Amino acid sequence: MAHGLLNISTMKRKTSKTDRETPPTLAELISTVNQLTHDDQLGAYIVADLINSRKVRLEGQFHGQRVIVS
């Protein structure tokens, strides 16, 4: 769903994973997506799509859960 809303081909993709001391949080993902879209509703749909398509994996108590935006 969200894939069609973003122009993925023009976005930079890193070829390797960054070396972070701590894994990124869901809040950081939401914040970054909202900065790129400038629309909270669209950001929510994109984050949900990333999680549900397993491009982003949640850890902890929400591991393996699906996200529904209403």
Predicted model as a PDB file, atoms N, CA, C, CB and O in Angstrom, pLDDT in the B-factor column:
MODEL        1                                                                  
ATOM      1  N   MET A   1       0.816  -1.177   0.000  1.00 54.00           N  
ATOM      2  CA  MET A   1       0.000   0.000   0.000  1.00 54.00           C  
ATOM      3  C   MET A   1       0.867   1.250   0.000  1.00 54.00           C  
ATOM      4  CB  MET A   1      -0.933  -0.008   1.189  1.00 54.00           C  
ATOM      5  O   MET A   1       0.765   2.070  -0.913  1.00 54.00           O  
ATOM      6  N   ALA A   2       1.708   1.408   0.995  1.00 57.00           N  
ATOM      7  CA  ALA A   2       2.522   2.610   1.114  1.00 57.00           C  
ATOM      8  C   ALA A   2       3.612   2.668   0.052  1.00 57.00           C  
ATOM      9  CB  ALA A   2       3.144   2.682   2.492  1.00 57.00           C  
ATOM     10  O   ALA A   2       4.109   3.745  -0.277  1.00 57.00           O  
ATOM     11  N   HIS A   3       3.982   1.509  -0.484  1.00 54.00           N  
ATOM     12  CA  HIS A   3       5.050   1.491  -1.484  1.00 54.00           C  
ATOM     13  C   HIS A   3       4.702   2.381  -2.674  1.00 54.00           C  
ATOM     14  CB  HIS A   3       5.315   0.056  -1.958  1.00 54.00           C  
ATOM     15  O   HIS A   3       5.578   3.049  -3.223  1.00 54.00           O  
ATOM     16  N   GLY A   4       3.451   2.397  -3.072  1.00 58.00           N  
ATOM     17  CA  GLY A   4       3.036   3.223  -4.193  1.00 58.00           C  
ATOM     18  C   GLY A   4       3.017   4.699  -3.866  1.00 58.00           C  
ATOM     19  O   GLY A   4       3.051   5.531  -4.773  1.00 58.00           O  
ATOM     20  N   LEU A   5       2.963   5.044  -2.587  1.00 57.00           N  
ATOM     21  CA  LEU A   5       2.902   6.440  -2.187  1.00 57.00           C  
ATOM     22  C   LEU A   5       4.275   7.092  -2.111  1.00 57.00           C  
ATOM     23  CB  LEU A   5       2.215   6.558  -0.860  1.00 57.00           C  
ATOM     24  O   LEU A   5       4.390   8.316  -2.191  1.00 57.00           O  
ATOM     25  N   LEU A   6       5.304   6.288  -1.960  1.00 57.00           N  
ATOM     26  CA  LEU A   6       6.666   6.813  -1.891  1.00 57.00           C  
ATOM     27  C   LEU A   6       7.408   6.507  -3.179  1.00 57.00           C  
ATOM     28  CB  LEU A   6       7.420   6.225  -0.685  1.00 57.00           C  
ATOM     29  O   LEU A   6       7.194   5.461  -3.791  1.00 57.00           O  
ATOM     30  N   ASN A   7       8.265   7.401  -3.583  1.00 55.00           N  
ATOM     31  CA  ASN A   7       9.104   7.168  -4.745  1.00 55.00           C  
ATOM     32  C   ASN A   7      10.395   6.527  -4.245  1.00 55.00           C  
ATOM     33  CB  ASN A   7       9.385   8.501  -5.539  1.00 55.00           C  
ATOM     34  O   ASN A   7      11.395   7.210  -4.025  1.00 55.00           O  
ATOM     35  N   ILE A   8      10.360   5.208  -4.069  1.00 52.00           N  
ATOM     36  CA  ILE A   8      11.475   4.477  -3.466  1.00 52.00           C  
ATOM     37  C   ILE A   8      12.742   4.572  -4.309  1.00 52.00           C  
ATOM     38  CB  ILE A   8      11.097   3.019  -3.270  1.00 52.00           C  
ATOM     39  O   ILE A   8      13.842   4.590  -3.758  1.00 52.00           O  
ATOM     40  N   SER A   9      12.610   4.633  -5.626  1.00 54.00           N  
ATOM     41  CA  SER A   9      13.790   4.619  -6.487  1.00 54.00           C  
ATOM     42  C   SER A   9      14.673   5.842  -6.286  1.00 54.00           C  
ATOM     43  CB  SER A   9      13.370   4.531  -7.932  1.00 54.00           C  
ATOM     44  O   SER A   9      15.877   5.769  -6.533  1.00 54.00           O  
ATOM     45  N   THR A  10      14.112   6.962  -5.847  1.00 54.00           N  
ATOM     46  CA  THR A  10      14.922   8.167  -5.668  1.00 54.00           C  
ATOM     47  C   THR A  10      15.473   8.301  -4.253  1.00 54.00           C  
ATOM     48  CB  THR A  10      14.105   9.390  -6.008  1.00 54.00           C  
ATOM     49  O   THR A  10      16.295   9.178  -3.987  1.00 54.00           O  
ATOM     50  N   MET A  11      15.025   7.437  -3.345  1.00 56.00           N  
ATOM     51  CA  MET A  11      15.522   7.503  -1.972  1.00 56.00           C  
ATOM     52  C   MET A  11      16.850   6.776  -1.870  1.00 56.00           C  
ATOM     53  CB  MET A  11      14.500   6.901  -0.986  1.00 56.00           C  
ATOM     54  O   MET A  11      17.071   5.764  -2.535  1.00 56.00           O  
ATOM     55  N   LYS A  12      17.733   7.303  -1.029  1.00 57.00           N  
ATOM     56  CA  LYS A  12      19.028   6.656  -0.833  1.00 57.00           C  
ATOM     57  C   LYS A  12      18.844   5.400   0.007  1.00 57.00           C  
ATOM     58  CB  LYS A  12      20.036   7.621  -0.159  1.00 57.00           C  
ATOM     59  O   LYS A  12      18.098   5.395   0.985  1.00 57.00           O  
ATOM     60  N   ARG A  13      19.522   4.354  -0.382  1.00 56.00           N  
ATOM     61  CA  ARG A  13      19.525   3.129   0.404  1.00 56.00           C  
ATOM     62  C   ARG A  13      20.947   2.846   0.826  1.00 56.00           C  
ATOM     63  CB  ARG A  13      18.929   1.934  -0.394  1.00 56.00           C  
ATOM     64  O   ARG A  13      21.873   2.919   0.018  1.00 56.00           O  
ATOM     65  N   LYS A  14      21.116   2.526   2.085  1.00 56.00           N  
ATOM     66  CA  LYS A  14      22.436   2.187   2.571  1.00 56.00           C  
ATOM     67  C   LYS A  14      22.744   0.761   2.171  1.00 56.00           C  
ATOM     68  CB  LYS A  14      22.536   2.369   4.099  1.00 56.00           C  
ATOM     69  O   LYS A  14      21.873  -0.106   2.225  1.00 56.00           O  
ATOM     70  N   THR A  15      23.971   0.516   1.772  1.00 55.00           N  
ATOM     71  CA  THR A  15      24.347  -0.821   1.343  1.00 55.00           C  
ATOM     72  C   THR A  15      24.675  -1.730   2.513  1.00 55.00           C  
ATOM     73  CB  THR A  15      25.521  -0.752   0.412  1.00 55.00           C  
ATOM     74  O   THR A  15      24.624  -2.953   2.375  1.00 55.00           O  
ATOM     75  N   SER A  16      25.007  -1.162   3.651  1.00 57.00           N  
ATOM     76  CA  SER A  16      25.287  -1.985   4.825  1.00 57.00           C  
ATOM     77  C   SER A  16      24.570  -1.401   6.029  1.00 57.00           C  
ATOM     78  CB  SER A  16      26.810  -2.083   5.088  1.00 57.00           C  
ATOM     79  O   SER A  16      24.223  -0.220   6.055  1.00 57.00           O  
ATOM     80  N   LYS A  17      24.356  -2.247   7.024  1.00 60.00           N  
ATOM     81  CA  LYS A  17      23.702  -1.800   8.240  1.00 60.00           C  
ATOM     82  C   LYS A  17      24.660  -0.908   9.028  1.00 60.00           C  
ATOM     83  CB  LYS A  17      23.237  -3.008   9.095  1.00 60.00           C  
ATOM     84  O   LYS A  17      25.873  -1.121   9.033  1.00 60.00           O  
ATOM     85  N   THR A  18      24.091   0.088   9.689  1.00 62.00           N  
ATOM     86  CA  THR A  18      24.922   0.981  10.494  1.00 62.00           C  
ATOM     87  C   THR A  18      25.259   0.306  11.812  1.00 62.00           C  
ATOM     88  CB  THR A  18      24.210   2.335  10.741  1.00 62.00           C  
ATOM     89  O   THR A  18      24.512  -0.544  12.297  1.00 62.00           O  
ATOM     90  N   ASP A  19      26.381   0.689  12.380  1.00 71.00           N  
ATOM     91  CA  ASP A  19      26.798   0.160  13.676  1.00 71.00           C  
ATOM     92  C   ASP A  19      26.252   1.077  14.760  1.00 71.00           C  
ATOM     93  CB  ASP A  19      28.356   0.040  13.772  1.00 71.00           C  
ATOM     94  O   ASP A  19      26.796   2.151  15.016  1.00 71.00           O  
ATOM     95  N   ARG A  20      25.177   0.641  15.389  1.00 69.00           N  
ATOM     96  CA  ARG A  20      24.553   1.399  16.463  1.00 69.00           C  
ATOM     97  C   ARG A  20      24.767   0.659  17.766  1.00 69.00           C  
ATOM     98  CB  ARG A  20      23.042   1.622  16.195  1.00 69.00           C  
ATOM     99  O   ARG A  20      24.823  -0.571  17.790  1.00 69.00           O  
ATOM    100  N   GLU A  21      24.887   1.405  18.844  1.00 81.00           N  
ATOM    101  CA  GLU A  21      25.023   0.776  20.147  1.00 81.00           C  
ATOM    102  C   GLU A  21      23.698   0.160  20.592  1.00 81.00           C  
ATOM    103  CB  GLU A  21      25.511   1.794  21.182  1.00 81.00           C  
ATOM    104  O   GLU A  21      23.683  -0.896  21.223  1.00 81.00           O  
ATOM    105  N   THR A  22      22.594   0.817  20.264  1.00 82.00           N  
ATOM    106  CA  THR A  22      21.277   0.299  20.601  1.00 82.00           C  
ATOM    107  C   THR A  22      20.443   0.200  19.326  1.00 82.00           C  
ATOM    108  CB  THR A  22      20.576   1.201  21.657  1.00 82.00           C  
ATOM    109  O   THR A  22      20.621   1.002  18.410  1.00 82.00           O  
ATOM    110  N   PRO A  23      19.546  -0.762  19.256  1.00 81.00           N  
ATOM    111  CA  PRO A  23      18.693  -0.857  18.065  1.00 81.00           C  
ATOM    112  C   PRO A  23      17.731   0.319  18.002  1.00 81.00           C  
ATOM    113  CB  PRO A  23      17.909  -2.182  18.062  1.00 81.00           C  
ATOM    114  O   PRO A  23      17.365   0.864  19.043  1.00 81.00           O  
ATOM    115  N   PRO A  24      17.316   0.721  16.812  1.00 83.00           N  
ATOM    116  CA  PRO A  24      16.385   1.845  16.690  1.00 83.00           C  
ATOM    117  C   PRO A  24      15.037   1.475  17.319  1.00 83.00           C  
ATOM    118  CB  PRO A  24      16.200   2.246  15.197  1.00 83.00           C  
ATOM    119  O   PRO A  24      14.655   0.305  17.352  1.00 83.00           O  
ATOM    120  N   THR A  25      14.343   2.468  17.804  1.00 86.00           N  
ATOM    121  CA  THR A  25      13.052   2.242  18.445  1.00 86.00           C  
ATOM    122  C   THR A  25      11.918   2.501  17.464  1.00 86.00           C  
ATOM    123  CB  THR A  25      12.900   3.136  19.684  1.00 86.00           C  
ATOM    124  O   THR A  25      12.113   3.111  16.413  1.00 86.00           O  
ATOM    125  N   LEU A  26      10.734   2.027  17.825  1.00 88.00           N  
ATOM    126  CA  LEU A  26       9.552   2.282  17.007  1.00 88.00           C  
ATOM    127  C   LEU A  26       9.278   3.778  16.942  1.00 88.00           C  
ATOM    128  CB  LEU A  26       8.327   1.533  17.568  1.00 88.00           C  
ATOM    129  O   LEU A  26       8.863   4.288  15.901  1.00 88.00           O  
ATOM    130  N   ALA A  27       9.506   4.478  18.037  1.00 89.00           N  
ATOM    131  CA  ALA A  27       9.308   5.931  18.063  1.00 89.00           C  
ATOM    132  C   ALA A  27      10.236   6.635  17.072  1.00 89.00           C  
ATOM    133  CB  ALA A  27       9.543   6.476  19.481  1.00 89.00           C  
ATOM    134  O   ALA A  27       9.828   7.590  16.411  1.00 89.00           O  
ATOM    135  N   GLU A  28      11.480   6.167  16.969  1.00 91.00           N  
ATOM    136  CA  GLU A  28      12.422   6.761  16.007  1.00 91.00           C  
ATOM    137  C   GLU A  28      11.967   6.488  14.576  1.00 91.00           C  
ATOM    138  CB  GLU A  28      13.851   6.206  16.227  1.00 91.00           C  
ATOM    139  O   GLU A  28      12.091   7.360  13.716  1.00 91.00           O  
ATOM    140  N   LEU A  29      11.441   5.288  14.306  1.00 91.00           N  
ATOM    141  CA  LEU A  29      10.929   4.965  12.978  1.00 91.00           C  
ATOM    142  C   LEU A  29       9.763   5.875  12.618  1.00 91.00           C  
ATOM    143  CB  LEU A  29      10.495   3.494  12.910  1.00 91.00           C  
ATOM    144  O   LEU A  29       9.718   6.439  11.525  1.00 91.00           O  
ATOM    145  N   ILE A  30       8.826   6.012  13.542  1.00 91.00           N  
ATOM    146  CA  ILE A  30       7.661   6.867  13.300  1.00 91.00           C  
ATOM    147  C   ILE A  30       8.090   8.311  13.079  1.00 91.00           C  
ATOM    148  CB  ILE A  30       6.672   6.783  14.476  1.00 91.00           C  
ATOM    149  O   ILE A  30       7.585   8.974  12.173  1.00 91.00           O  
ATOM    150  N   SER A  31       9.011   8.803  13.892  1.00 92.00           N  
ATOM    151  CA  SER A  31       9.487  10.174  13.767  1.00 92.00           C  
ATOM    152  C   SER A  31      10.161  10.408  12.416  1.00 92.00           C  
ATOM    153  CB  SER A  31      10.456  10.500  14.900  1.00 92.00           C  
ATOM    154  O   SER A  31       9.922  11.427  11.768  1.00 92.00           O  
ATOM    155  N   THR A  32      10.996   9.470  11.997  1.00 92.00           N  
ATOM    156  CA  THR A  32      11.701   9.606  10.717  1.00 92.00           C  
ATOM    157  C   THR A  32      10.727   9.588   9.542  1.00 92.00           C  
ATOM    158  CB  THR A  32      12.734   8.482  10.556  1.00 92.00           C  
ATOM    159  O   THR A  32      10.846  10.401   8.625  1.00 92.00           O  
ATOM    160  N   VAL A  33       9.773   8.672   9.566  1.00 94.00           N  
ATOM    161  CA  VAL A  33       8.789   8.593   8.479  1.00 94.00           C  
ATOM    162  C   VAL A  33       7.947   9.861   8.433  1.00 94.00           C  
ATOM    163  CB  VAL A  33       7.881   7.356   8.652  1.00 94.00           C  
ATOM    164  O   VAL A  33       7.672  10.384   7.353  1.00 94.00           O  
ATOM    165  N   ASN A  34       7.536  10.358   9.597  1.00 93.00           N  
ATOM    166  CA  ASN A  34       6.737  11.587   9.622  1.00 93.00           C  
ATOM    167  C   ASN A  34       7.519  12.795   9.118  1.00 93.00           C  
ATOM    168  CB  ASN A  34       6.239  11.856  11.031  1.00 93.00           C  
ATOM    169  O   ASN A  34       6.935  13.699   8.520  1.00 93.00           O  
ATOM    170  N   GLN A  35       8.830  12.824   9.349  1.00 93.00           N  
ATOM    171  CA  GLN A  35       9.654  13.913   8.812  1.00 93.00           C  
ATOM    172  C   GLN A  35       9.708  13.851   7.290  1.00 93.00           C  
ATOM    173  CB  GLN A  35      11.078  13.851   9.393  1.00 93.00           C  
ATOM    174  O   GLN A  35       9.741  14.884   6.622  1.00 93.00           O  
ATOM    175  N   LEU A  36       9.716  12.643   6.750  1.00 94.00           N  
ATOM    176  CA  LEU A  36       9.801  12.481   5.297  1.00 94.00           C  
ATOM    177  C   LEU A  36       8.473  12.735   4.603  1.00 94.00           C  
ATOM    178  CB  LEU A  36      10.286  11.092   4.961  1.00 94.00           C  
ATOM    179  O   LEU A  36       8.454  13.194   3.461  1.00 94.00           O  
ATOM    180  N   THR A  37       7.363  12.445   5.268  1.00 92.00           N  
ATOM    181  CA  THR A  37       6.057  12.578   4.625  1.00 92.00           C  
ATOM    182  C   THR A  37       5.361  13.889   4.940  1.00 92.00           C  
ATOM    183  CB  THR A  37       5.176  11.443   5.034  1.00 92.00           C  
ATOM    184  O   THR A  37       4.547  14.357   4.144  1.00 92.00           O  
ATOM    185  N   HIS A  38       5.664  14.497   6.089  1.00 88.00           N  
ATOM    186  CA  HIS A  38       5.014  15.730   6.545  1.00 88.00           C  
ATOM    187  C   HIS A  38       3.504  15.546   6.712  1.00 88.00           C  
ATOM    188  CB  HIS A  38       5.294  16.868   5.558  1.00 88.00           C  
ATOM    189  O   HIS A  38       2.751  16.519   6.669  1.00 88.00           O  
ATOM    190  N   ASP A  39       3.058  14.289   6.904  1.00 90.00           N  
ATOM    191  CA  ASP A  39       1.640  13.988   7.080  1.00 90.00           C  
ATOM    192  C   ASP A  39       1.539  12.796   8.035  1.00 90.00           C  
ATOM    193  CB  ASP A  39       0.935  13.682   5.696  1.00 90.00           C  
ATOM    194  O   ASP A  39       1.956  11.687   7.703  1.00 90.00           O  
ATOM    195  N   ASP A  40       0.983  13.038   9.222  1.00 90.00           N  
ATOM    196  CA  ASP A  40       0.934  11.989  10.243  1.00 90.00           C  
ATOM    197  C   ASP A  40       0.104  10.782   9.808  1.00 90.00           C  
ATOM    198  CB  ASP A  40       0.371  12.552  11.532  1.00 90.00           C  
ATOM    199  O   ASP A  40       0.475   9.645  10.098  1.00 90.00           O  
ATOM    200  N   GLN A  41      -1.001  11.010   9.124  1.00 92.00           N  
ATOM    201  CA  GLN A  41      -1.852   9.902   8.675  1.00 92.00           C  
ATOM    202  C   GLN A  41      -1.109   9.030   7.664  1.00 92.00           C  
ATOM    203  CB  GLN A  41      -3.162  10.439   8.055  1.00 92.00           C  
ATOM    204  O   GLN A  41      -1.117   7.804   7.771  1.00 92.00           O  
ATOM    205  N   LEU A  42      -0.473   9.660   6.692  1.00 94.00           N  
ATOM    206  CA  LEU A  42       0.309   8.913   5.710  1.00 94.00           C  
ATOM    207  C   LEU A  42       1.461   8.198   6.393  1.00 94.00           C  
ATOM    208  CB  LEU A  42       0.836   9.847   4.608  1.00 94.00           C  
ATOM    209  O   LEU A  42       1.765   7.052   6.060  1.00 94.00           O  
ATOM    210  N   GLY A  43       2.103   8.857   7.341  1.00 93.00           N  
ATOM    211  CA  GLY A  43       3.190   8.232   8.089  1.00 93.00           C  
ATOM    212  C   GLY A  43       2.736   6.985   8.815  1.00 93.00           C  
ATOM    213  O   GLY A  43       3.452   5.985   8.841  1.00 93.00           O  
ATOM    214  N   ALA A  44       1.542   7.035   9.410  1.00 93.00           N  
ATOM    215  CA  ALA A  44       1.006   5.865  10.125  1.00 93.00           C  
ATOM    216  C   ALA A  44       0.784   4.704   9.165  1.00 93.00           C  
ATOM    217  CB  ALA A  44      -0.317   6.222  10.839  1.00 93.00           C  
ATOM    218  O   ALA A  44       1.094   3.560   9.501  1.00 93.00           O  
ATOM    219  N   TYR A  45       0.253   4.978   7.977  1.00 95.00           N  
ATOM    220  CA  TYR A  45       0.035   3.918   6.988  1.00 95.00           C  
ATOM    221  C   TYR A  45       1.361   3.331   6.500  1.00 95.00           C  
ATOM    222  CB  TYR A  45      -0.769   4.460   5.798  1.00 95.00           C  
ATOM    223  O   TYR A  45       1.465   2.121   6.298  1.00 95.00           O  
ATOM    224  N   ILE A  46       2.353   4.165   6.312  1.00 95.00           N  
ATOM    225  CA  ILE A  46       3.658   3.676   5.845  1.00 95.00           C  
ATOM    226  C   ILE A  46       4.321   2.807   6.906  1.00 95.00           C  
ATOM    227  CB  ILE A  46       4.580   4.856   5.479  1.00 95.00           C  
ATOM    228  O   ILE A  46       4.841   1.737   6.589  1.00 95.00           O  
ATOM    229  N   VAL A  47       4.310   3.253   8.163  1.00 94.00           N  
ATOM    230  CA  VAL A  47       4.904   2.457   9.240  1.00 94.00           C  
ATOM    231  C   VAL A  47       4.178   1.125   9.381  1.00 94.00           C  
ATOM    232  CB  VAL A  47       4.863   3.228  10.574  1.00 94.00           C  
ATOM    233  O   VAL A  47       4.817   0.085   9.542  1.00 94.00           O  
ATOM    234  N   ALA A  48       2.854   1.148   9.322  1.00 94.00           N  
ATOM    235  CA  ALA A  48       2.083  -0.097   9.401  1.00 94.00           C  
ATOM    236  C   ALA A  48       2.436  -1.028   8.247  1.00 94.00           C  
ATOM    237  CB  ALA A  48       0.574   0.201   9.395  1.00 94.00           C  
ATOM    238  O   ALA A  48       2.582  -2.234   8.443  1.00 94.00           O  
ATOM    239  N   ASP A  49       2.572  -0.476   7.056  1.00 95.00           N  
ATOM    240  CA  ASP A  49       2.929  -1.297   5.890  1.00 95.00           C  
ATOM    241  C   ASP A  49       4.330  -1.884   6.032  1.00 95.00           C  
ATOM    242  CB  ASP A  49       2.840  -0.464   4.603  1.00 95.00           C  
ATOM    243  O   ASP A  49       4.551  -3.044   5.685  1.00 95.00           O  
ATOM    244  N   LEU A  50       5.275  -1.098   6.537  1.00 94.00           N  
ATOM    245  CA  LEU A  50       6.635  -1.604   6.744  1.00 94.00           C  
ATOM    246  C   LEU A  50       6.653  -2.762   7.733  1.00 94.00           C  
ATOM    247  CB  LEU A  50       7.549  -0.484   7.240  1.00 94.00           C  
ATOM    248  O   LEU A  50       7.366  -3.746   7.534  1.00 94.00           O  
ATOM    249  N   ILE A  51       5.869  -2.642   8.793  1.00 93.00           N  
ATOM    250  CA  ILE A  51       5.816  -3.702   9.806  1.00 93.00           C  
ATOM    251  C   ILE A  51       5.079  -4.925   9.276  1.00 93.00           C  
ATOM    252  CB  ILE A  51       5.136  -3.191  11.085  1.00 93.00           C  
ATOM    253  O   ILE A  51       5.553  -6.051   9.428  1.00 93.00           O  
ATOM    254  N   ASN A  52       3.923  -4.709   8.655  1.00 94.00           N  
ATOM    255  CA  ASN A  52       3.109  -5.832   8.174  1.00 94.00           C  
ATOM    256  C   ASN A  52       3.747  -6.574   7.016  1.00 94.00           C  
ATOM    257  CB  ASN A  52       1.751  -5.341   7.759  1.00 94.00           C  
ATOM    258  O   ASN A  52       3.517  -7.773   6.853  1.00 94.00           O  
ATOM    259  N   SER A  53       4.548  -5.886   6.203  1.00 94.00           N  
ATOM    260  CA  SER A  53       5.233  -6.547   5.091  1.00 94.00           C  
ATOM    261  C   SER A  53       6.562  -7.161   5.538  1.00 94.00           C  
ATOM    262  CB  SER A  53       5.473  -5.550   3.952  1.00 94.00           C  
ATOM    263  O   SER A  53       7.292  -7.743   4.736  1.00 94.00           O  
ATOM    264  N   ARG A  54       6.859  -7.022   6.828  1.00 92.00           N  
ATOM    265  CA  ARG A  54       8.058  -7.586   7.464  1.00 92.00           C  
ATOM    266  C   ARG A  54       9.362  -6.967   6.942  1.00 92.00           C  
ATOM    267  CB  ARG A  54       8.091  -9.090   7.247  1.00 92.00           C  
ATOM    268  O   ARG A  54      10.423  -7.586   7.027  1.00 92.00           O  
ATOM    269  N   LYS A  55       9.280  -5.755   6.405  1.00 93.00           N  
ATOM    270  CA  LYS A  55      10.490  -5.020   6.040  1.00 93.00           C  
ATOM    271  C   LYS A  55      11.120  -4.431   7.299  1.00 93.00           C  
ATOM    272  CB  LYS A  55      10.171  -3.899   5.007  1.00 93.00           C  
ATOM    273  O   LYS A  55      12.321  -4.167   7.348  1.00 93.00           O  
ATOM    274  N   VAL A  56      10.278  -4.232   8.319  1.00 90.00           N  
ATOM    275  CA  VAL A  56      10.720  -3.794   9.636  1.00 90.00           C  
ATOM    276  C   VAL A  56      10.181  -4.820  10.623  1.00 90.00           C  
ATOM    277  CB  VAL A  56      10.223  -2.323   9.978  1.00 90.00           C  
ATOM    278  O   VAL A  56       9.008  -5.188  10.564  1.00 90.00           O  
ATOM    279  N   ARG A  57      11.032  -5.280  11.524  1.00 88.00           N  
ATOM    280  CA  ARG A  57      10.625  -6.295  12.487  1.00 88.00           C  
ATOM    281  C   ARG A  57      10.609  -5.701  13.883  1.00 88.00           C  
ATOM    282  CB  ARG A  57      11.561  -7.517  12.430  1.00 88.00           C  
ATOM    283  O   ARG A  57      11.581  -5.086  14.322  1.00 88.00           O  
ATOM    284  N   LEU A  58       9.490  -5.892  14.576  1.00 87.00           N  
ATOM    285  CA  LEU A  58       9.380  -5.418  15.947  1.00 87.00           C  
ATOM    286  C   LEU A  58      10.000  -6.435  16.892  1.00 87.00           C  
ATOM    287  CB  LEU A  58       7.908  -5.153  16.320  1.00 87.00           C  
ATOM    288  O   LEU A  58       9.940  -7.640  16.645  1.00 87.00           O  
ATOM    289  N   GLU A  59      10.583  -5.957  17.955  1.00 87.00           N  
ATOM    290  CA  GLU A  59      11.167  -6.816  18.980  1.00 87.00           C  
ATOM    291  C   GLU A  59      10.353  -6.660  20.257  1.00 87.00           C  
ATOM    292  CB  GLU A  59      12.671  -6.467  19.226  1.00 87.00           C  
ATOM    293  O   GLU A  59       9.482  -5.795  20.345  1.00 87.00           O  
ATOM    294  N   GLY A  60      10.637  -7.487  21.228  1.00 85.00           N  
ATOM    295  CA  GLY A  60       9.977  -7.383  22.525  1.00 85.00           C  
ATOM    296  C   GLY A  60       8.569  -7.929  22.491  1.00 85.00           C  
ATOM    297  O   GLY A  60       8.285  -8.885  21.769  1.00 85.00           O  
ATOM    298  N   GLN A  61       7.680  -7.325  23.273  1.00 86.00           N  
ATOM    299  CA  GLN A  61       6.331  -7.855  23.422  1.00 86.00           C  
ATOM    300  C   GLN A  61       5.502  -7.761  22.148  1.00 86.00           C  
ATOM    301  CB  GLN A  61       5.626  -7.133  24.526  1.00 86.00           C  
ATOM    302  O   GLN A  61       4.495  -8.460  22.035  1.00 86.00           O  
ATOM    303  N   PHE A  62       5.879  -6.937  21.196  1.00 84.00           N  
ATOM    304  CA  PHE A  62       5.120  -6.797  19.961  1.00 84.00           C  
ATOM    305  C   PHE A  62       5.713  -7.589  18.797  1.00 84.00           C  
ATOM    306  CB  PHE A  62       5.034  -5.348  19.588  1.00 84.00           C  
ATOM    307  O   PHE A  62       5.271  -7.442  17.657  1.00 84.00           O  
ATOM    308  N   HIS A  63       6.707  -8.423  19.079  1.00 87.00           N  
ATOM    309  CA  HIS A  63       7.355  -9.229  18.039  1.00 87.00           C  
ATOM    310  C   HIS A  63       6.320 -10.108  17.336  1.00 87.00           C  
ATOM    311  CB  HIS A  63       8.486 -10.104  18.646  1.00 87.00           C  
ATOM    312  O   HIS A  63       5.575 -10.840  17.988  1.00 87.00           O  
ATOM    313  N   GLY A  64       6.279 -10.032  16.006  1.00 88.00           N  
ATOM    314  CA  GLY A  64       5.391 -10.869  15.207  1.00 88.00           C  
ATOM    315  C   GLY A  64       3.961 -10.364  15.104  1.00 88.00           C  
ATOM    316  O   GLY A  64       3.134 -11.000  14.450  1.00 88.00           O  
ATOM    317  N   GLN A  65       3.649  -9.245  15.728  1.00 88.00           N  
ATOM    318  CA  GLN A  65       2.289  -8.710  15.692  1.00 88.00           C  
ATOM    319  C   GLN A  65       2.068  -7.902  14.417  1.00 88.00           C  
ATOM    320  CB  GLN A  65       2.017  -7.836  16.932  1.00 88.00           C  
ATOM    321  O   GLN A  65       3.008  -7.349  13.846  1.00 88.00           O  
ATOM    322  N   ARG A  66       0.818  -7.844  13.985  1.00 91.00           N  
ATOM    323  CA  ARG A  66       0.435  -7.019  12.841  1.00 91.00           C  
ATOM    324  C   ARG A  66      -0.093  -5.693  13.348  1.00 91.00           C  
ATOM    325  CB  ARG A  66      -0.624  -7.731  11.959  1.00 91.00           C  
ATOM    326  O   ARG A  66      -0.563  -5.597  14.482  1.00 91.00           O  
ATOM    327  N   VAL A  67      -0.017  -4.666  12.505  1.00 89.00           N  
ATOM    328  CA  VAL A  67      -0.464  -3.322  12.879  1.00 89.00           C  
ATOM    329  C   VAL A  67      -1.653  -2.956  12.006  1.00 89.00           C  
ATOM    330  CB  VAL A  67       0.688  -2.271  12.728  1.00 89.00           C  
ATOM    331  O   VAL A  67      -1.632  -3.155  10.792  1.00 89.00           O  
ATOM    332  N   ILE A  68      -2.693  -2.417  12.641  1.00 89.00           N  
ATOM    333  CA  ILE A  68      -3.880  -1.959  11.920  1.00 89.00           C  
ATOM    334  C   ILE A  68      -4.039  -0.466  12.189  1.00 89.00           C  
ATOM    335  CB  ILE A  68      -5.167  -2.760  12.356  1.00 89.00           C  
ATOM    336  O   ILE A  68      -4.029  -0.031  13.341  1.00 89.00           O  
ATOM    337  N   VAL A  69      -4.186   0.314  11.123  1.00 87.00           N  
ATOM    338  CA  VAL A  69      -4.411   1.758  11.251  1.00 87.00           C  
ATOM    339  C   VAL A  69      -5.890   1.999  11.008  1.00 87.00           C  
ATOM    340  CB  VAL A  69      -3.517   2.589  10.241  1.00 87.00           C  
ATOM    341  O   VAL A  69      -6.428   1.608   9.972  1.00 87.00           O  
ATOM    342  N   SER A  70      -6.548   2.643  11.967  1.00 85.00           N  
ATOM    343  CA  SER A  70      -7.974   2.909  11.790  1.00 85.00           C  
ATOM    344  C   SER A  70      -8.256   4.384  11.738  1.00 85.00           C  
ATOM    345  CB  SER A  70      -8.775   2.277  12.901  1.00 85.00           C  
ATOM    346  O   SER A  70      -9.410   4.787  11.593  1.00 85.00           O  
TER     347      SER A  70                                                      
ENDMDL                                                                          
END                                                                             
